[in-house]
Amino acid sequence: MIRLKSLSLQDIKNVEKGMVVFSDLPSGGSVTGIYGQNGSGKTAVITVVRCLRCLMAGWSVPDECIVGLVRQGSESASISAVFSVGDDEVGYSVRLKPIENGKAHVGQETVELRSPGERKRVLLDHKVSEEDEMGLLVSTLSPVSQWNSLKSVRRADEKFRQEETLAWSQGRSFVFATSFFDALKVIDEEISDTSNLPKAKRDARDTNLRPLISVLSALSNYARENMRIMTTREGAAVSFGCVPIAHGSRFDVLNITQPVIVPQDLQPVIEQMVEQSNEVLPTVIPGLQLGCDMQDDVTDDRQPGVRVFLRSERNGVAIPFWAESEGVKRIVGMMSLLIRMFNESDVCIAIDEIDSGIFEILLGTLLQVIAEYGRGQLIFTAHNLRVLEVLSDKSIVFSTSNPKNRFTTIKGVRDSNNLRNMYIRAVNIDDQPEELAPRVRKSRVAVAFNKAGRVMRKDDHA
């Protein structure tokens, strides 16, 4: 089983420094909610999880994720993640260097391993800097002695340099690149086929190369197959007559305002979404079922397709699904993700603003059930405080007003305490080591509204 254990951010968006430790629950699952004032770094955590997924999958980080990620005025930004991989603990750190247009290059990547009963050791530390006078990237691979032995095999150094240039230009990881991974396997085969293997190469193979191949394979498959992130962009799609559906390693957006033709390979995905939704929907919204009409058709580019139209059925009455409330549409959009998290221990789901448009008591019940019985990992942000009454304090992280220590937990919580009340108290009287949110005084707000009204009246007279 693979599980994200902790995440450290430095100079990411409005977070100078912050660390989130994700909870472990008696069910074997992990549910962590991040709460706090607007603009205090909650969404930054979801964005970083998305960046990690792209990097570990070997993909270029999309512009909407990477642009503006490095805190303004900083020379670089750093992300450090710790994963449990079976019995081992694996650390993956990445340093991002800002470039023009708000984007960033991957400047350094480090992979560390701690096995049971052993000290943590660096398997690979890859650094790359700007081009030299000849237009070539300057890079290093550490530990130096081990990687010098490995790079000498079958012109591996030349292959590494080619991949470095591509990864640098495409804004993706060098360490998790497919060509780098393939080169590592070739080196392993070449060394293993060599008789009278020098001790330096044998040690490098056993202590660095083979553990690294195993770790990279595990994390890359985990990122591609088992990590899913739902940002506010996908969540807001319901407001525009769309439902996001998880399809393979990506999201597709299904137009629900009219019959729409989709590629034929989406048919089983939609059928599964409808079937899964109809197992859960009636238990949370009595009488509600999701219907779907499908028939064969062709897409605009003349490829095999399916015409799809979703409908909502309740108490014998059917209406187009687009006419449903945004909350119901959002629940359906999240349903397949939550079902996977509930049933599969290797799955990590991250959802930004999970409470958007959803009845607070219903949301509390859903999250309570997932926390008590779910097997996978759920990371979410929210504003609705009902959740604080149903989840353990170990499942809640709060953002603070201090950008140098952005995330914390409330101190002094007992089993008999109501975490919601404690949070409101902490905000109002500031009795925690870090200020959770600046106090908003009603009198000052009223005066500000009054002054704003005078400005408006002054403009009208002008």
C-alpha positions in Angstrom: 0.0 0.0 0.0 1.2 3.5 -0.8 0.0 6.5 1.3 0.9 10.2 1.3 2.0 10.8 4.9 3.1 14.4 4.9 3.6 17.4 2.7 6.0 20.4 3.3 5.7 23.6 1.3 8.2 26.5 1.0 7.5 29.6 -1.0 4.4 28.2 -2.6 1.8 30.9 -3.5 1.2 32.6 -0.2 2.9 30.0 1.9 6.4 30.9 3.0 6.6 27.7 5.0 4.1 25.1 6.1 3.7 21.4 6.7 0.6 19.2 6.7 0.7 15.7 8.3 -2.1 13.5 7.0 -4.1 11.5 9.4 -4.3 7.7 9.8 -7.6 6.4 11.0 -8.6 3.1 12.8 -10.4 2.0 9.6 -7.1 2.0 7.8 -8.1 5.0 5.8 -7.0 8.6 5.9 -9.2 11.7 5.9 -7.7 15.2 6.3 -9.7 18.4 6.0 -8.0 21.7 5.7 -9.8 24.7 7.2 -9.1 28.4 7.5 -9.7 31.9 6.3 -9.9 32.8 2.6 -6.4 33.2 1.0 -4.6 31.4 3.7 -3.0 28.6 1.7 -5.7 25.8 1.7 -6.0 25.6 -2.1 -2.2 25.7 -2.3 -2.1 22.2 -0.7 -4.5 20.8 -3.3 -2.5 22.5 -6.1 0.7 21.0 -4.8 -0.8 17.5 -4.7 -1.8 18.0 -8.3 1.7 19.1 -9.2 3.2 16.1 -7.4 0.9 13.8 -9.4 2.0 15.3 -12.7 5.7 15.2 -11.8 5.6 11.6 -10.5 3.6 10.5 -13.6 6.3 12.0 -15.8 3.9 14.6 -17.3 4.4 18.3 -17.9 2.8 20.3 -15.1 -0.2 22.2 -16.7 -0.1 26.0 -16.9 -3.1 26.5 -14.6 -1.2 24.6 -11.9 2.4 25.9 -12.4 1.8 29.6 -13.3 2.1 31.6 -10.1 3.0 28.6 -8.0 6.4 30.1 -6.9 5.7 32.8 -4.3 6.3 36.3 -5.8 9.8 37.5 -5.1 11.2 34.1 -4.2 14.2 32.7 -6.0 12.7 29.2 -5.9 10.0 27.1 -4.3 10.2 23.7 -2.7 7.9 20.8 -2.2 8.7 17.8 0.0 6.5 14.8 0.2 6.8 11.7 2.4 5.1 8.4 1.3 4.8 5.1 3.0 5.5 2.4 0.4 4.8 -0.9 2.0 7.0 -1.0 5.0 9.4 1.6 3.6 9.3 5.4 3.9 10.1 7.3 0.7 10.8 11.0 0.5 10.5 12.9 -2.8 11.5 16.6 -2.8 11.5 19.0 -5.8 12.7 22.6 -6.1 11.1 24.8 -8.7 12.8 27.7 -10.3 10.6 30.6 -11.7 11.0 31.7 -15.3 9.2 34.2 -17.5 5.3 34.2 -17.7 5.1 32.9 -14.1 6.1 29.4 -15.0 8.9 27.3 -13.5 11.6 24.8 -14.3 12.3 21.7 -12.2 15.7 22.6 -10.8 16.3 19.8 -8.3 14.8 16.5 -7.3 15.8 14.2 -4.4 14.6 10.7 -3.7 15.3 9.3 -0.2 14.5 5.9 1.3 14.2 4.6 4.9 13.7 0.9 5.3 12.7 -0.7 8.6 15.7 -0.8 11.0 17.8 1.3 8.7 18.8 5.0 8.5 17.4 7.2 5.8 19.6 7.4 2.8 19.7 9.4 -0.5 19.1 7.2 -3.5 19.4 10.1 -6.0 19.9 13.9 -5.8 19.6 15.5 -9.2 20.4 19.2 -9.6 20.3 21.2 -12.8 21.0 24.9 -13.4 20.9 27.3 -16.2 22.7 26.7 -19.5 26.5 27.4 -19.5 28.4 29.5 -22.1 28.0 26.6 -24.6 24.3 26.5 -24.2 24.4 23.2 -22.2 22.7 22.5 -18.9 24.9 22.2 -15.9 23.8 19.2 -13.8 25.0 16.8 -11.0 23.9 13.4 -9.8 24.5 12.4 -6.2 25.7 10.4 -4.3 28.6 11.2 -6.7 30.7 8.0 -6.3 27.8 5.6 -6.9 26.3 7.5 -9.8 29.7 8.0 -11.5 30.0 4.2 -11.5 26.5 3.8 -12.9 26.8 6.5 -15.6 29.8 4.9 -17.1 27.7 1.9 -18.3 26.8 1.9 -22.0 27.0 5.7 -22.6 24.3 6.3 -20.0 25.7 9.7 -19.2 24.8 10.8 -22.8 21.3 9.5 -22.5 20.8 11.3 -19.2 21.9 14.6 -20.6 19.5 14.3 -23.5 16.6 13.6 -21.1 17.7 16.5 -18.8 17.4 18.9 -21.7 13.9 17.7 -22.6 12.6 17.6 -19.1 13.9 21.1 -18.4 12.3 22.6 -21.5 9.0 20.8 -21.0 8.6 21.7 -17.3 8.5 18.1 -16.1 10.5 15.7 -13.9 13.8 14.2 -15.0 13.8 11.6 -12.3 10.3 10.2 -13.3 10.8 10.4 -17.1 10.1 7.2 -18.9 13.4 7.4 -20.8 15.4 7.8 -17.5 13.6 4.8 -16.0 14.3 2.7 -19.1 18.0 3.7 -19.0 18.2 2.6 -15.3 16.8 -0.8 -16.2 19.4 -1.1 -19.1 22.2 -0.2 -16.7 21.0 -2.9 -14.2 20.8 -5.5 -16.9 24.3 -4.6 -18.2 25.9 -4.7 -14.8 24.2 -7.9 -13.8 25.4 -9.6 -17.0 29.0 -8.6 -16.4 31.2 -11.3 -14.9 33.8 -10.2 -12.3 31.8 -7.2 -11.4 33.9 -4.4 -9.7 32.8 -3.9 -6.1 32.0 -0.2 -6.7 29.5 -1.0 -9.4 28.0 -3.9 -7.4 27.6 -1.6 -4.4 26.1 1.2 -6.5 23.6 -1.3 -8.1 22.5 -2.8 -4.7 22.4 0.3 -2.6 21.1 2.9 -5.1 20.1 1.6 -8.5 17.8 -1.3 -7.7 16.0 0.5 -4.8 15.6 3.5 -7.0 14.0 1.5 -9.8 11.6 -0.1 -7.4 10.6 3.3 -5.8 10.2 5.1 -9.1 8.1 2.3 -10.5 5.8 2.3 -7.4 5.3 6.0 -7.2 4.8 6.5 -10.9 2.1 3.9 -11.1 0.5 5.3 -8.0 0.4 8.8 -9.5 -1.0 7.6 -12.8 -3.6 5.1 -11.6 -4.5 6.0 -8.0 -4.2 9.8 -7.5 -7.2 12.0 -8.5 -7.5 15.7 -7.9 -10.7 17.7 -8.3 -10.0 21.4 -8.3 -12.5 24.3 -8.1 -12.2 24.4 -11.9 -13.7 20.9 -12.3 -16.1 21.6 -9.4 -17.3 24.8 -10.9 -18.2 23.0 -14.1 -21.6 22.1 -12.7 -22.5 25.8 -12.8 -22.1 25.8 -16.5 -24.1 22.6 -17.3 -21.3 20.1 -17.1 -20.3 17.2 -14.9 -16.7 16.2 -14.5 -16.1 12.4 -14.9 -12.9 10.6 -14.0 -11.7 8.8 -17.1 -8.4 6.9 -16.9 -5.8 9.3 -15.7 -7.7 12.5 -16.5 -11.0 14.3 -16.2 -13.4 14.5 -19.0 -16.3 17.0 -18.9 -19.8 15.7 -19.8 -22.2 18.3 -21.1 -25.6 17.7 -19.4 -27.6 20.6 -20.9 -28.5 18.6 -24.0 -27.9 15.2 -25.7 -24.2 15.2 -26.5 -22.0 12.8 -28.6 -18.9 11.5 -26.8 -16.2 9.1 -28.0 -17.2 5.5 -27.7 -14.6 4.7 -25.1 -16.4 6.9 -22.7 -19.6 4.7 -22.7 -18.5 2.2 -20.1 -17.1 5.1 -17.9 -20.5 6.8 -18.0 -22.4 3.6 -17.4 -20.2 2.9 -14.4 -20.7 6.4 -13.1 -24.5 6.0 -13.4 -24.6 2.6 -11.8 -22.3 3.6 -8.9 -24.3 6.8 -8.3 -27.6 4.9 -8.2 -26.2 2.7 -5.4 -25.4 5.7 -3.2 -27.8 8.5 -4.3 -31.0 7.1 -2.9 -29.4 6.6 0.5 -28.4 10.3 0.8 -31.2 11.9 -1.2 -34.3 9.6 -0.8 -36.0 8.7 -4.0 -33.4 10.1 -6.4 -32.0 8.0 -9.2 -29.9 8.9 -12.2 -31.0 7.8 -15.6 -29.1 7.8 -18.9 -30.2 7.4 -22.5 -27.5 6.2 -24.9 -27.4 5.3 -28.6 -24.7 4.8 -31.1 -23.7 7.8 -33.2 -20.5 9.3 -34.7 -18.5 12.2 -33.4 -17.7 15.4 -35.3 -14.5 13.9 -36.6 -16.4 10.8 -37.9 -15.2 8.5 -35.2 -17.4 5.9 -33.4 -19.4 7.7 -30.7 -22.3 7.5 -28.3 -25.1 10.0 -27.9 -25.7 10.6 -24.2 -28.4 12.3 -22.2 -28.7 12.2 -18.4 -31.9 12.6 -16.5 -32.9 12.8 -12.9 -35.7 10.4 -11.7 -37.5 11.0 -8.5 -40.8 9.4 -7.4 -41.7 8.4 -10.9 -41.0 11.9 -12.3 -38.1 12.4 -14.7 -36.4 15.7 -15.5 -33.3 16.6 -17.5 -30.3 16.3 -15.1 -29.2 19.9 -15.9 -32.4 21.0 -14.1 -31.2 19.5 -10.9 -29.7 21.6 -8.1 -25.9 22.4 -8.3 -25.5 20.4 -5.1 -26.9 17.2 -6.5 -24.8 17.7 -9.7 -21.7 18.2 -7.6 -22.4 15.1 -5.5 -22.8 13.0 -8.7 -19.6 14.6 -10.1 -17.6 13.6 -6.9 -19.3 10.2 -6.4 -17.0 8.0 -8.4 -14.0 9.5 -6.7 -15.4 9.0 -3.2 -16.5 5.4 -4.1 -12.9 4.6 -5.1 -11.5 6.2 -2.0 -14.0 4.3 0.2 -13.1 0.9 -1.3 -9.4 1.0 -2.4 -6.6 1.5 0.1 -4.1 2.7 -2.5 -6.3 5.6 -3.8 -5.6 9.2 -2.9 -8.4 11.7 -3.7 -7.9 15.5 -3.2 -10.9 17.8 -3.6 -10.9 21.6 -3.3 -13.9 23.1 -1.6 -15.7 19.9 -1.1 -18.6 21.7 0.6 -19.5 23.9 -2.3 -23.3 23.8 -2.8 -23.8 20.8 -0.6 -26.3 20.7 2.4 -24.1 20.8 5.5 -25.8 18.0 7.4 -25.5 15.7 4.3 -21.9 16.6 3.9 -21.2 15.8 7.5 -22.8 12.4 7.2 -20.9 11.6 4.0 -17.5 12.5 5.5 -18.3 10.8 8.8 -19.1 7.5 7.0 -16.0 7.8 4.8 -13.8 8.5 7.8 -15.2 5.6 9.8 -15.2 3.0 7.1 -13.2 4.2 4.1 -10.0 2.4 3.2 -8.2 5.0 1.0 -7.1 8.6 1.4 -9.1 11.8 1.1 -7.7 15.3 1.3 -10.1 18.2 1.1 -10.6 21.9 1.8 -13.8 23.4 3.1 -15.4 26.3 4.8 -18.5 24.7 6.3 -17.9 24.1 10.0 -20.4 21.3 10.4 -17.6 18.8 9.5 -15.6 19.9 12.6 -18.4 18.4 14.7 -18.3 14.9 13.1 -14.6 14.3 12.4 -11.8 13.7 14.9 -9.5 16.6 15.6 -6.7 14.4 14.2 -8.4 14.7 10.8 -8.4 18.5 10.7 -5.6 20.9 9.9 -6.1 24.6 10.2 -4.4 27.3 8.2 -3.0 30.3 10.2 -2.3 34.0 9.6 1.4 33.4 9.8 2.8 32.7 6.3 6.0 31.3 7.9 4.0 28.6 9.7 0.9 28.2 7.6 -0.6 25.0 9.0 -1.4 23.8 12.5 -3.7 21.9 14.7 -5.7 23.2 17.7 -4.0 22.5 20.9 -5.6 21.1 24.1 -8.5 19.3 22.4 -10.1 16.6 24.5 -12.6 13.8 23.5 -15.4 15.7 25.1 -14.7 19.0 23.3 -16.6 20.3 20.3 -13.9 21.2 17.8 -16.2 23.6 16.0 -16.7 25.6 19.2 -13.0 25.5 20.0 -12.1 26.8 16.5 -14.6 29.7 16.7 -13.3 30.5 20.2 -9.7 30.3 19.0 -10.5 32.8 16.2 -12.3 35.2 18.4 -10.0 35.3 21.4 -6.7 34.1 19.8 -5.8 31.5 22.5 -3.6 29.3 20.3 0.2 29.5 19.6 -0.6 30.8 16.1 -3.3 33.2 15.1 -5.8 31.2 13.1 -7.5 34.2 11.5 -7.5 37.9 12.0 -10.5 39.1 14.0 -13.1 40.9 11.9 -14.8 43.6 14.0 -18.5 44.3 13.2 -18.2 48.0 14.0 -15.3 48.5 11.6 -17.2 46.6 8.9 -20.3 48.7 9.4 -18.2 51.9 9.2 -16.5 50.7 6.1 -19.9 50.0 4.4 -21.1 53.4 5.4 -18.0 55.1 3.9 -18.3 53.1 0.7 -21.9 54.3 0.4 -20.7 57.9 0.7 -18.3 57.3 -2.2 -21.1 55.9 -4.3 -23.4 58.9 -3.6 -20.5 61.3 -4.3 -20.0 59.6 -7.7 -23.8 59.9 -8.4 -23.8 63.6 -7.7 -20.7 64.1 -9.9 
